[in-house]
Structure formats: C-alpha cells, structure tokens
C-alpha cells in the first residue's frame, strides 16, 4: 500500500492509544448501537410487519404458494437487519462528525502540525450539507447494491466499498475544511483521490469486524486527519511541520 496511507494509519493507531483519544474512542459506536437497539426493541414488530406486507403482495410470493409464509417472515427480518446496519454506521459517523472530529482535528494539528497555517474554506453549514448528502448517497448505494449481496462475494465486498466512499466524502472534507483553501482542497482531491479512497477502504472494513467496529469511527477520523494535513503540508512545501 502507498507509504503515505500506511504512515497515516500508523500514526492514527499510535494516537488512538493515547489517553485523550482513548476517552473518545468508544463514544460514537456505542451511542449509535444503543440508540438503534432501543429503537429496534420498540419498533421491531412494526418494521417487520411493514416489510412482510410489502413482500406478501409481490408476484413471487403469490406464485410460491404454501411456503410463501416462511419466505415472508424470514425476508422481512433480514431486510430490517440489512437496513439497521447502515443506520448504525451513519449514526456513529454523525456523532463522530459533531462531537469527536473537532477534538481529533485540534489534537492532531497541535501535536503533529503546530505551525500549519489555517486558511480554511469550509464552514459548519458546509460540513452539515456534505454529511447529509454523503449519507443519502450512502443509503442509496446500499439499497441499490443490496440484491448483489446474494452473490456471496457481494456481501463481502460491497459494504466495505460503500463505507470507503462514505469515509472519503465525509472525512476527506472535514479534515481539510479548517486548514486548506478551496484551491488547495481541490488540488489534494485531484492528486490524492485514489489514496483517499484506499484509506477509506482499509478503515471501512473495520466497521464490519466485531469489536474493531467500536473504534472504527474515531480511528477513521484520526487516519484521515493525519493523511490530509500531511498532504496539505507537502503541497505548501513545508514538510518540516510534520513531526
């Protein structure tokens, strides 16, 4: 993998073990899991019944006859679970966006790039709009590719690919919004777009690995902040600011 991506990941892991980051590490994922667990406990029957009614009205179930009832109950439960997964991921990233990302950005900048000038193009409203659009596109991609999960390989690859896209859109914007000008942001996205997506793919896989998925949002924020600020320092010709 590209050296700059590996370096960002290594620095992210090292910083994640420090006390200031450990205090934040589990917050986004635990908050999202708790919120959707409570919602599922309250609304599970309502959600599954709604999907069951939709599936029961399909021509395939009408044609299947006696074993259609088993198909309806099983498929409705699987659909609810399949939609809960992206809901948890998006909620964790939202908590991460609002609460954790500003703290991560300040920490990385003060510790590793203390003299990197702020020439930010972004605003709080811009971050919100970017996150909202990214979330809608992520859900759309998730729903469109959901039938491909039945291929087996799709179930392994597509969630990670979708998460890589989401990570790149959200963290690639937020990590540069306070420090880069609009021209610098565009230049980094052009020159490092493939590496940004590769980084998103690596950390995106963690969202689907038990235990590691609890730290994935904060680790993603750290990795993208390290990578993007490093690219900005290189673009400005001031590598000595990285330490």
Secondary structure, 3 states (H helix, E strand, C coil): CCHHHHHHHHHHHHHHCCHHHHHHHCHHHHHHHHHHHHHHHHHHHHHHHHHHHHHHCCHHHHHHHHHHHHHHHHHHHHHHHHHHHHHHHHHHHHHHHHHHHHHHHHHHHHHHCCCCCCCCCCCHHHHHHHHHHHHHHHHHHHHHHHHHHHHCHHHHHHHHHHHHHHHHHHHHHHHHHCCCCHHHHHHHHHHHHHHHHHHHHHHHHHCCCCCHHHCHHHHHHHHHHHHHHHHHHHHCCCHHHCC
